[in-house]
Amino acid sequence: MSRWTVKRIHFICIPFFSLFLCGHLIAQTVRLEVDATAATGRIFRSSIIFPAKEGPLTLFYPKWFPGTHAPTGQISDLTGLRMKANGKEIPWNRDPLDMFAFHCTVPKLVTELEVALDFVVPTDRQGDHHPSAASQYAAMISWTSLLLYPEGSKVEDLIYMPVLRLPEGWKYGTALKTARQTKTGVEFAPVSLYTLIDSPVVAGIYFRTIDLNPGSDVPFMMHLAADSEAALQIKPEIIAGFRNLFQEELALFGARHFNQYHFLVTLSDPIKGGAVEHHESSDNRPPERMFIDIDPYRYWADTLPHEMVHSWNGKYRRPAGLNTRNYQEAIHSDLLWVYEGLTNYLGYVLAARSGLLSEQEFLDATAWMAAGLDQRPGRSWKPLADTTVGAQALTDASSEWETWRRSLDYYEEGVLIWMEVDTILRQKSGGSASLDDFCRNFFGGENGPPEIKPYTREDLENTLNNILSFNWKQFFLSRIDQVTVRAPLGGVQQGGWILKYVDNPTPYHTSIQKAAKRIDLRFSVGLYLDETGTVVDVVPGTPATKGGIAPGAKILGVNGRHWSDTQMKEAVRDSKNSRAPLEFLVENGDFYKILHVDYHDGQKYPILERAANKPDLLHQILVPHRAP
């Protein structure tokens, strides 16, 4: 079958398989042993044995990491590469045009090629790139950073037999099936390269596994590896929320396309934050105190639901342009407003339905996203579509001038667009249809093992039209492909709410700022600062930019006093009662300057306020759906 048709990936133990390697048929597995015993020193070592025959051979290091939508394979952190045949070193050379390709020539009478490589953990750029990473007590083993694979192969046709060695006393969690454990490590059942890279391992000395679906034949687990025993003490109500989540996901989609599901979580500050989806698990890297402090919890509460939704939207149903044959083939990311945007909306909705977020926190999160997008002048020249097709160029973009450049806006703007779709369905059908119906039709079907079913934009529009006849093509065209001056607030308004601004942030907004270590004054003076007073971004056209403040500058003083978070907020608040401009002492490189910002409207923070004489559709959207 072609790569555009439905493909089933069976998770079975296969001791032998057939693959084409350099034009020769070989009937063996690739043996991969990863030594993570030095993980606390931030180095992982791999030994790979390939079946081989005489002749030229090209091996690839994975370039396109699934879920990051960019060529984020960290080739610069691969080191110690060596190749041997029959115990003798053989030379290799890197391709002069493709930095991820390595060429060698396999000598005569050789049946196996031995490859050794090290991966050194980058401490300055983990995050959304998701390589293998470690702290003193925890680690996330991402196979994609620890292996090579032969040219000309389909990733679902290559079979790897993985072995993992961990530091003494460490425990682990993964969606991989354990074949056997030894004194020196764990052997996993052979799987396709696709499944291996789709199945990271979390491990650590402070470790806890929580059964989120007790008594069921469908395992739903959370594995926590932390930097302290205290970090593992999750409140019972949060555990209850995650148990509700499983039922809410099944109620929404109507079927599952996995045999098991595992939340893999490192609770560690040295392991930098981020999360990425997999079919039967997700790799989540929140701060150490996520489950015991309110600020990081609120910041992260929607993330795990978001990643689990990806098992349906992204892994099972996948945009055709993301359904590549291997990890070197470039993607077409034009449907990320569905892949990520819809998932982001459903992540927030399911967090609220499950009790992981309150209804008020959902409203506060919506207000924050809506206000930020509504006051983003970059939308005046760049349509949302360009943030999707240009995702790979924006992944590592600076936060400076982000409001003018636009960033990965399809995440947050996707929430507003799909909220609008949901309210249109509910409103025009008189309450008989909703986005839940779309989810069951598009992502449902029969329970079963992981499989891939690609989709197109036309598939999406046709499914919506089958639920409610409407000009969905024009709807998406106007919101995705055309420049719009204002954010798509139709879902908020049709949902029975109005975006407004008040003098003080809500508790949710305060938590988000504390967790992000940011001071958000975008909606008043136009500044976005970090906790040291450094300007992360400014909003073009606001008083801050008119006064000459630019990203990268550092505010040292406010109205004649030393800068502080409190002093800054008080100065903006008191601007209402003063005719004098705000005065900032600014450091810009080697230079100091006093800048005056003509602003007199006080602090402004977004909220949603109920609209008179309109039904509260957002409340209806958030009502739990799980079976009693």
C-alpha positions as CSV (number, residue, x, y, z in Angstrom):
1,M,0.0,0.0,0.0
2,S,1.1,3.6,-0.5
3,R,2.2,5.8,2.3
4,W,-1.1,7.7,2.1
5,T,-3.2,4.7,2.9
6,V,-4.1,3.2,6.3
7,K,-1.1,1.4,7.8
8,R,-1.3,-0.9,10.8
9,I,1.7,-1.2,13.0
10,H,1.6,-4.4,15.0
11,F,3.4,-4.5,18.4
12,I,4.6,-8.1,18.3
13,C,7.9,-9.8,19.1
14,I,9.6,-10.7,15.8
15,P,12.9,-12.5,16.2
16,F,13.7,-12.2,12.5
17,F,12.6,-9.9,9.7
18,S,13.5,-9.0,6.2
19,L,15.0,-5.7,5.2
20,F,16.9,-4.4,2.2
21,L,20.4,-3.1,3.2
22,C,22.6,-1.8,0.4
23,G,20.6,-3.9,-2.1
24,H,21.1,-7.2,-0.1
25,L,18.4,-9.1,1.7
26,I,19.3,-9.6,5.4
27,A,17.2,-11.6,7.8
28,Q,18.2,-10.3,11.3
29,T,17.3,-7.6,13.8
30,V,19.4,-4.6,14.5
31,R,20.7,-4.9,18.1
32,L,20.8,-1.7,20.1
33,E,22.3,-1.4,23.6
34,V,22.1,1.9,25.4
35,D,24.3,2.4,28.4
36,A,22.7,5.1,30.6
37,T,24.8,4.3,33.7
38,A,26.6,7.6,33.3
39,A,23.4,9.6,32.8
40,T,24.0,11.7,35.8
41,G,27.2,12.9,34.1
42,R,24.9,13.8,31.1
43,I,26.4,11.2,28.7
44,F,24.7,8.2,27.1
45,R,26.5,5.5,25.1
46,S,25.1,3.4,22.4
47,S,26.3,0.2,20.8
48,I,24.5,-0.8,17.5
49,I,25.1,-4.0,15.5
50,F,23.7,-4.0,12.0
51,P,23.4,-7.0,9.7
52,A,25.6,-6.1,6.7
53,K,27.2,-7.2,3.5
54,E,30.1,-6.1,1.4
55,G,29.7,-2.7,-0.2
56,P,28.9,1.0,0.4
57,L,26.6,1.7,3.3
58,T,25.0,5.0,4.5
59,L,23.6,5.3,8.0
60,F,21.4,8.2,9.1
61,Y,21.0,10.0,12.4
62,P,17.3,11.0,12.8
63,K,16.8,14.5,11.6
64,W,13.1,15.2,11.9
65,F,11.9,14.4,15.4
66,P,8.2,13.5,15.3
67,G,6.1,16.0,17.2
68,T,8.5,18.9,17.1
69,H,7.6,19.7,13.5
70,A,11.2,20.7,12.7
71,P,14.6,19.2,11.9
72,T,15.5,19.1,15.6
73,G,17.7,16.1,15.7
74,Q,20.7,17.2,17.7
75,I,23.5,16.0,15.5
76,S,25.9,18.5,17.2
77,D,25.6,16.4,20.4
78,L,26.5,13.1,18.8
79,T,30.2,12.3,19.5
80,G,32.5,9.3,19.7
81,L,31.2,7.7,16.5
82,R,33.2,4.6,15.6
83,M,32.5,1.8,13.2
84,K,34.0,-1.7,13.3
85,A,33.8,-4.9,11.2
86,N,35.2,-8.2,12.5
87,G,36.9,-6.2,15.3
88,K,38.7,-3.9,13.0
89,E,38.0,-0.1,12.7
90,I,36.7,1.0,9.4
91,P,36.7,4.6,8.2
92,W,33.6,6.7,7.7
93,N,32.9,10.1,6.4
94,R,30.0,12.6,6.9
95,D,28.0,13.5,3.8
96,P,29.2,17.0,2.7
97,L,25.6,18.2,2.1
98,D,23.5,16.2,4.6
99,M,25.1,16.5,8.1
100,F,22.9,13.7,9.4
101,A,24.3,11.0,6.9
102,F,27.4,8.9,7.4
103,H,29.0,6.8,4.7
104,C,31.3,3.8,5.0
105,T,32.3,0.7,3.0
106,V,31.6,-2.7,4.5
107,P,34.6,-5.0,3.8
108,K,34.4,-8.5,2.3
109,L,33.3,-11.4,4.3
110,V,31.6,-9.2,6.9
111,T,28.2,-10.1,8.2
112,E,27.8,-7.5,11.0
113,L,28.7,-3.8,11.3
114,E,29.4,-2.6,14.9
115,V,28.7,1.1,15.5
116,A,29.4,2.9,18.7
117,L,28.3,6.5,19.5
118,D,27.9,8.8,22.5
119,F,25.3,11.4,23.0
120,V,26.2,14.3,25.3
121,V,23.2,16.0,26.9
122,P,22.9,19.6,26.1
123,T,22.1,21.7,29.2
124,D,21.3,24.9,27.3
125,R,18.8,23.6,24.7
126,Q,16.7,20.6,25.8
127,G,13.1,21.8,26.0
128,D,11.0,21.2,23.0
129,H,13.8,19.4,21.1
130,H,13.4,16.4,23.4
131,P,16.7,14.6,23.2
132,S,17.7,12.2,26.0
133,A,18.3,14.2,29.1
134,A,19.2,13.6,32.8
135,S,19.6,15.2,36.2
136,Q,21.4,13.7,39.2
137,Y,18.4,11.5,40.0
138,A,16.2,11.2,36.9
139,A,16.4,10.7,33.1
140,M,14.3,10.6,30.0
141,I,15.8,8.2,27.4
142,S,14.8,9.3,23.9
143,W,15.9,6.6,21.5
144,T,16.0,9.1,18.6
145,S,19.1,10.7,19.9
146,L,20.9,7.3,20.5
147,L,20.8,5.4,17.2
148,L,21.5,5.3,13.5
149,Y,19.5,3.5,10.8
150,P,20.3,2.4,7.2
151,E,19.4,4.4,4.1
152,G,16.6,3.3,1.9
153,S,14.5,1.7,4.7
154,K,11.0,2.4,5.8
155,V,11.0,2.9,9.6
156,E,8.1,0.5,10.1
157,D,10.0,-2.2,8.3
158,L,13.2,-2.0,10.4
159,I,13.2,-4.2,13.6
160,Y,15.4,-3.2,16.5
161,M,16.0,-5.2,19.7
162,P,16.7,-2.6,22.4
163,V,18.6,-3.2,25.6
164,L,19.0,-0.5,28.3
165,R,21.4,-0.3,31.2
166,L,20.5,2.1,34.0
167,P,22.3,3.3,37.1
168,E,22.1,1.0,40.0
169,G,18.8,1.2,41.9
170,W,17.0,3.1,39.2
171,K,13.5,2.1,38.1
172,Y,11.8,2.8,34.8
173,G,8.6,3.2,32.9
174,T,7.8,2.9,29.2
175,A,5.2,1.6,26.7
176,L,7.8,-0.9,25.4
177,K,7.2,-4.5,26.4
178,T,9.9,-5.9,28.8
179,A,11.3,-9.2,27.5
180,R,13.5,-9.8,30.5
181,Q,15.5,-8.1,33.1
182,T,19.1,-8.9,34.0
183,K,21.6,-7.7,36.6
184,T,23.0,-5.2,34.2
185,G,19.9,-4.0,32.4
186,V,16.6,-4.6,30.8
187,E,15.9,-6.2,27.4
188,F,12.8,-5.0,25.6
189,A,10.9,-7.1,23.0
190,P,11.9,-6.4,19.4
191,V,9.9,-3.6,17.8
192,S,9.9,-1.6,14.6
193,L,12.1,1.5,14.5
194,Y,8.9,3.5,14.3
195,T,7.6,2.0,17.5
196,L,11.0,2.3,19.3
197,I,11.4,6.0,18.5
198,D,7.7,6.4,19.5
199,S,8.4,4.8,22.9
200,P,10.8,6.8,25.2
201,V,11.8,5.5,28.7
202,V,11.6,7.5,31.9
203,A,13.8,6.4,34.8
204,G,15.1,7.5,38.1
205,I,16.0,6.7,41.7
206,Y,13.0,8.6,43.2
207,F,10.3,6.8,41.2
208,R,6.6,6.2,41.4
209,T,4.1,4.5,39.2
210,I,0.4,5.3,39.6
211,D,-2.3,3.1,38.1
212,L,-4.9,5.5,36.6
213,N,-7.3,2.8,35.4
214,P,-7.3,0.2,38.2
215,G,-9.1,-3.0,37.6
216,S,-9.2,-2.6,33.8
217,D,-7.5,-4.7,31.1
218,V,-6.4,-1.4,29.4
219,P,-3.3,-0.2,31.3
220,F,-3.3,3.6,31.9
221,M,-0.2,4.5,33.9
222,M,1.7,7.5,35.2
223,H,5.4,7.0,35.8
224,L,7.2,9.7,37.7
225,A,10.9,10.1,38.0
226,A,11.8,13.0,40.3
227,D,14.8,14.8,41.9
228,S,13.3,14.3,45.3
229,E,10.9,12.0,47.2
230,A,8.8,15.0,48.1
231,A,8.0,15.8,44.4
232,L,6.3,12.4,44.1
233,Q,3.6,13.3,46.6
234,I,0.7,14.1,44.3
235,K,-2.5,15.3,45.9
236,P,-5.3,12.7,45.8
237,E,-7.6,15.1,44.0
238,I,-5.1,15.5,41.2
239,I,-4.8,11.7,40.8
240,A,-8.6,11.6,40.7
241,G,-8.5,14.2,38.0
242,F,-6.2,12.0,35.8
243,R,-8.4,9.0,36.4
244,N,-11.3,11.0,35.2
245,L,-9.3,12.1,32.2
246,F,-9.1,8.6,30.8
247,Q,-12.9,8.3,31.0
248,E,-13.4,11.7,29.5
249,E,-11.1,11.0,26.5
250,L,-12.9,7.8,25.8
251,A,-16.3,9.5,26.1
252,L,-15.1,12.2,23.7
253,F,-13.6,10.0,21.0
254,G,-15.8,6.9,21.4
255,A,-12.8,4.5,20.8
256,R,-9.2,4.1,21.6
257,H,-6.4,3.3,19.2
258,F,-3.8,2.0,21.7
259,N,-3.5,-1.1,23.8
260,Q,-2.1,0.9,26.7
261,Y,-1.2,4.4,27.6
262,H,1.7,5.8,29.8
263,F,2.4,9.3,31.0
264,L,6.1,9.5,31.3
265,V,7.1,12.4,33.6
266,T,10.4,13.8,34.8
267,L,9.9,16.1,37.8
268,S,13.2,18.0,37.5
269,D,14.4,21.6,37.0
270,P,17.7,20.6,35.3
271,I,15.8,18.6,32.7
272,K,14.4,21.6,30.9
273,G,10.6,21.8,30.3
274,G,8.7,20.6,27.3
275,A,6.3,17.8,26.3
276,V,6.0,15.6,23.2
277,E,3.4,13.1,22.1
278,H,3.7,9.4,21.3
279,H,1.0,6.9,20.4
280,E,1.0,4.9,23.6
281,S,2.8,7.4,25.9
282,S,3.9,10.9,26.2
283,D,7.2,12.5,27.3
284,N,6.5,15.3,29.8
285,R,9.2,17.4,31.5
286,P,7.7,19.8,34.0
287,P,9.5,21.4,37.0
288,E,10.3,19.4,40.1
289,R,7.4,20.9,42.2
290,M,4.7,20.7,39.5
291,F,2.4,18.5,41.6
292,I,3.0,20.2,45.0
293,D,3.0,23.9,44.2
294,I,0.0,25.7,42.7
295,D,1.9,28.0,40.2
296,P,3.7,25.3,38.2
297,Y,0.6,23.1,38.4
298,R,-1.7,25.7,36.8
299,Y,0.9,26.4,34.2
300,W,1.2,22.7,33.3
301,A,-2.4,21.4,34.1
302,D,-3.5,21.2,30.4
303,T,-0.3,19.8,29.1
304,L,-0.7,16.1,29.9
305,P,-4.3,16.1,28.6
306,H,-3.0,17.8,25.4
307,E,-0.4,15.1,24.9
308,M,-2.9,12.3,25.4
309,V,-5.3,13.8,22.9
310,H,-2.4,13.5,20.4
311,S,-2.8,9.7,20.5
312,W,-6.0,10.3,18.5
313,N,-5.1,13.6,16.7
314,G,-1.5,13.4,15.4
315,K,-0.6,9.7,15.9
316,Y,-3.8,7.8,14.8
317,R,-5.3,10.5,12.5
318,R,-2.4,12.3,11.1
319,P,-2.2,15.1,8.5
320,A,-1.0,13.5,5.3
321,G,1.9,15.9,5.0
322,L,3.3,14.6,8.4
323,N,3.1,11.0,7.4
324,T,6.6,10.6,6.2
325,R,8.5,7.4,5.4
326,N,11.5,8.1,7.6
327,Y,13.2,10.7,9.8
328,Q,15.1,12.4,7.0
329,E,12.1,13.3,4.9
330,A,10.9,16.9,5.3
331,I,7.3,17.4,6.5
332,H,4.5,19.5,5.1
333,S,3.1,21.2,8.2
334,D,0.2,23.2,6.8
335,L,-2.4,21.4,9.0
336,L,-0.8,22.2,12.3
337,W,-3.7,24.4,13.2
338,V,-5.6,21.0,13.4
339,Y,-2.8,18.8,14.7
340,E,-1.8,21.2,17.4
341,G,-4.6,23.8,17.4
342,L,-7.5,21.4,17.9
343,T,-5.4,19.3,20.3
344,N,-4.7,22.4,22.3
345,Y,-8.4,23.3,22.5
346,L,-9.4,19.7,23.5
347,G,-6.6,19.6,26.1
348,Y,-8.0,22.6,27.9
349,V,-11.6,21.3,27.6
350,L,-10.7,17.8,28.9
351,A,-8.6,19.3,31.7
352,A,-11.8,21.2,32.8
353,R,-14.1,18.2,32.3
354,S,-11.8,16.0,34.3
355,G,-11.3,18.5,37.2
356,L,-7.6,19.1,36.5
357,L,-8.6,22.7,35.9
358,S,-11.6,24.6,37.2
359,E,-14.1,26.2,34.9
360,Q,-12.9,29.6,36.0
361,E,-9.3,28.7,35.2
362,F,-10.4,27.6,31.7
363,L,-12.1,31.0,31.2
364,D,-9.0,32.8,32.5
365,A,-6.7,30.8,30.2
366,T,-9.0,31.6,27.2
367,A,-9.0,35.3,28.1
368,W,-5.2,35.4,28.3
369,M,-4.8,33.7,24.9
370,A,-7.6,35.8,23.3
371,A,-6.1,39.1,24.5
372,G,-2.6,38.2,23.5
373,L,-3.6,37.2,20.0
374,D,-6.0,40.2,19.6
375,Q,-3.1,42.6,20.4
376,R,-0.6,40.9,18.1
377,P,0.2,43.3,15.3
378,G,2.0,40.7,13.3
379,R,-1.4,39.3,12.2
380,S,-1.7,42.5,10.1
381,W,0.8,41.1,7.6
382,K,1.1,37.4,8.2
383,P,-1.9,34.9,8.1
384,L,-2.1,32.1,10.5
385,A,-1.3,29.6,7.7
386,D,2.3,31.0,7.5
387,T,2.9,30.1,11.1
388,T,2.1,26.5,10.2
389,V,4.1,26.1,7.0
390,G,6.9,28.1,8.6
391,A,6.9,26.2,11.8
392,Q,10.4,24.7,11.3
393,A,11.8,28.3,10.9
394,L,10.0,29.5,14.0
395,T,10.8,26.7,16.4
396,D,14.1,28.2,17.5
397,A,13.1,31.8,16.9
398,S,13.9,34.4,19.5
399,S,11.1,35.8,21.7
400,E,12.2,39.3,20.8
401,W,9.8,41.0,18.5
402,E,7.6,37.9,18.6
403,T,4.4,40.0,18.6
404,W,5.5,41.5,15.2
405,R,7.1,38.4,13.7
406,R,4.4,36.0,15.0
407,S,5.5,32.7,16.5
408,L,3.8,29.3,16.7
409,D,0.4,31.0,17.0
410,Y,-1.5,28.0,15.6
411,Y,-1.4,26.5,19.2
412,E,-3.3,29.4,20.9
413,E,-5.2,30.7,17.9
414,G,-6.3,27.1,17.3
415,V,-8.0,27.2,20.6
416,L,-10.1,30.2,19.6
417,I,-10.9,28.8,16.1
418,W,-12.0,25.4,17.3
419,M,-14.0,27.0,20.1
420,E,-15.8,28.9,17.4
421,V,-16.4,25.7,15.5
422,D,-17.8,24.2,18.6
423,T,-20.2,27.1,19.3
424,I,-21.3,27.3,15.7
425,L,-22.2,23.6,15.8
426,R,-24.1,24.0,19.1
427,Q,-25.8,27.2,18.1
428,K,-26.9,26.4,14.6
429,S,-28.1,22.9,15.5
430,G,-30.1,24.1,18.5
431,G,-27.9,22.1,20.8
432,S,-28.2,18.8,19.0
433,A,-24.6,18.8,17.7
434,S,-21.2,19.8,18.9
435,L,-17.5,19.3,18.4
436,D,-17.9,16.1,20.4
437,D,-19.8,14.7,17.4
438,F,-16.9,15.6,15.1
439,C,-14.4,14.0,17.4
440,R,-16.3,10.7,17.5
441,N,-16.8,10.7,13.7
442,F,-13.3,11.8,12.8
443,F,-11.2,10.1,15.5
444,G,-13.4,7.2,16.7
445,G,-14.1,3.9,15.0
446,E,-13.2,0.6,16.7
447,N,-10.9,-0.1,19.6
448,G,-7.6,-1.5,18.5
449,P,-3.9,-1.3,18.4
450,P,-2.0,1.7,17.1
451,E,-2.4,2.5,13.5
452,I,-2.1,5.6,11.2
453,K,-4.9,7.0,9.2
454,P,-3.8,10.2,7.3
455,Y,-6.2,13.0,6.6
456,T,-6.5,16.1,4.5
457,R,-8.2,19.5,4.9
458,E,-11.0,18.3,2.6
459,D,-11.6,15.2,4.9
460,L,-11.9,17.6,7.8
461,E,-14.4,19.9,6.1
462,N,-16.5,16.9,4.7
463,T,-16.8,15.4,8.2
464,L,-18.0,18.8,9.6
465,N,-20.5,19.2,6.8
466,N,-21.9,15.7,7.5
467,I,-22.6,16.9,11.1
468,L,-23.9,20.4,10.1
469,S,-24.3,21.8,6.6
470,F,-22.3,25.1,6.7
471,N,-19.7,26.8,4.5
472,W,-16.8,25.3,6.5
473,K,-14.4,25.8,3.6
474,Q,-14.9,29.6,3.6
475,F,-14.9,29.6,7.4
476,F,-11.4,28.1,7.6
477,L,-10.2,30.1,4.6
478,S,-11.0,33.4,6.3
479,R,-9.4,32.4,9.6
480,I,-6.4,30.4,8.4
481,D,-5.3,31.7,5.0
482,Q,-6.2,35.4,5.1
483,V,-4.8,38.3,7.0
484,T,-7.0,39.4,9.9
485,V,-6.6,42.5,12.0
486,R,-8.4,41.0,15.0
487,A,-8.2,37.6,16.7
488,P,-11.0,35.2,16.0
489,L,-13.2,35.9,19.0
490,G,-16.4,34.4,17.6
491,G,-16.3,31.4,19.9
492,V,-15.9,33.6,23.0
493,Q,-18.8,35.8,21.9
494,Q,-21.1,33.1,20.7
495,G,-20.2,31.2,23.8
496,G,-21.8,33.9,25.9
497,W,-18.8,35.9,27.0
498,I,-17.1,39.2,26.4
499,L,-13.3,39.9,26.5
500,K,-12.7,42.8,28.9
501,Y,-9.7,44.3,30.9
502,V,-9.5,44.9,34.6
503,D,-7.0,46.4,37.0
504,N,-5.7,43.2,38.7
505,P,-4.7,39.8,37.4
506,T,-6.8,36.7,38.4
507,P,-5.1,34.1,40.6
508,Y,-4.7,31.9,37.4
509,H,-2.9,34.7,35.6
510,T,-0.7,35.4,38.6
511,S,0.3,31.8,38.7
512,I,1.1,31.7,35.0
513,Q,3.4,34.7,35.3
514,K,5.2,33.3,38.3
515,A,5.7,29.9,36.7
516,A,7.0,31.4,33.5
517,K,9.1,33.9,35.5
518,R,7.6,36.7,33.4
519,I,6.0,40.1,34.1
520,D,3.2,40.6,31.6
521,L,2.4,44.2,30.9
522,R,1.5,43.8,27.2
523,F,-2.1,44.9,27.6
524,S,-1.1,48.2,29.3
525,V,2.2,49.8,28.6
526,G,3.1,47.1,26.1
527,L,6.0,45.4,27.8
528,Y,6.8,41.7,28.4
529,L,9.7,41.3,30.9
530,D,11.6,38.6,32.7
531,E,12.1,38.5,36.4
532,T,15.3,40.6,36.2
533,G,13.7,43.4,34.3
534,T,15.1,42.5,30.9
535,V,12.7,43.2,28.0
536,V,11.7,39.9,26.4
537,D,9.3,41.6,23.9
538,V,7.4,44.8,23.2
539,V,4.2,45.3,21.4
540,P,4.6,47.6,18.4
541,G,2.5,50.7,18.5
542,T,2.2,50.7,22.3
543,P,3.5,53.5,24.6
544,A,6.6,51.4,25.4
545,T,7.8,51.3,21.8
546,K,6.8,54.9,21.2
547,G,9.0,55.7,24.2
548,G,12.0,53.9,22.6
549,I,12.1,50.7,24.7
550,A,13.2,47.7,22.6
551,P,13.6,43.9,23.3
552,G,16.9,43.1,24.9
553,A,17.1,46.2,27.0
554,K,17.1,46.0,30.7
555,I,15.1,48.3,33.0
556,L,17.2,49.3,36.0
557,G,15.0,52.0,37.4
558,V,11.4,53.2,37.4
559,N,10.3,56.7,38.3
560,G,13.6,57.4,40.1
561,R,13.6,54.2,42.1
562,H,15.5,50.9,41.7
563,W,13.7,48.5,39.5
564,S,11.7,45.6,41.0
565,D,8.7,43.6,40.0
566,T,6.6,45.4,42.6
567,Q,7.9,48.8,41.8
568,M,7.2,48.3,38.1
569,K,3.6,47.2,38.6
570,E,2.9,50.0,41.1
571,A,4.3,52.6,38.7
572,V,2.0,51.4,35.9
573,R,-0.9,51.2,38.3
574,D,-0.3,54.8,39.6
575,S,-0.1,56.2,36.0
576,K,-3.8,56.7,36.2
577,N,-3.4,59.4,38.8
578,S,-0.4,61.2,37.2
579,R,0.0,63.5,34.2
580,A,3.8,62.8,34.1
581,P,5.1,60.1,31.8
582,L,6.6,56.9,33.3
583,E,10.4,57.3,33.5
584,F,12.7,54.3,33.0
585,L,16.4,54.1,33.4
586,V,17.4,51.6,30.7
587,E,20.6,49.6,30.1
588,N,21.0,48.8,26.4
589,G,24.3,47.0,25.8
590,D,27.1,49.3,27.1
591,F,24.8,52.3,27.2
592,Y,22.4,53.8,29.7
593,K,19.6,56.1,28.9
594,I,16.5,57.6,30.6
595,L,13.4,57.0,28.5
596,H,9.9,58.5,29.0
597,V,6.8,56.5,28.3
598,D,3.6,58.5,28.0
599,Y,1.0,56.2,29.5
600,H,-1.8,57.0,31.9
601,D,-4.3,54.1,31.9
602,G,-3.1,51.9,34.8
603,Q,-2.8,48.2,34.8
604,K,-4.8,46.1,32.4
605,Y,-5.4,42.3,32.6
606,P,-7.8,40.3,30.4
607,I,-10.9,38.5,31.8
608,L,-14.0,37.0,30.3
609,E,-17.3,38.6,31.5
610,R,-20.7,37.1,30.9
611,A,-22.7,38.7,28.1
612,A,-26.3,39.6,28.9
613,N,-29.1,37.6,27.2
614,K,-26.8,35.0,25.7
615,P,-26.7,31.3,26.7
616,D,-23.5,30.2,28.4
617,L,-22.3,27.7,25.8
618,L,-18.8,27.6,27.3
619,H,-20.3,26.1,30.5
620,Q,-22.1,23.5,28.4
621,I,-18.8,22.6,26.6
622,L,-17.1,22.0,29.9
623,V,-19.8,19.7,31.5
624,P,-18.2,16.3,32.2
625,H,-19.2,13.6,29.7
626,R,-17.8,10.4,31.4
627,A,-20.2,7.6,32.2
628,P,-21.4,7.6,35.8
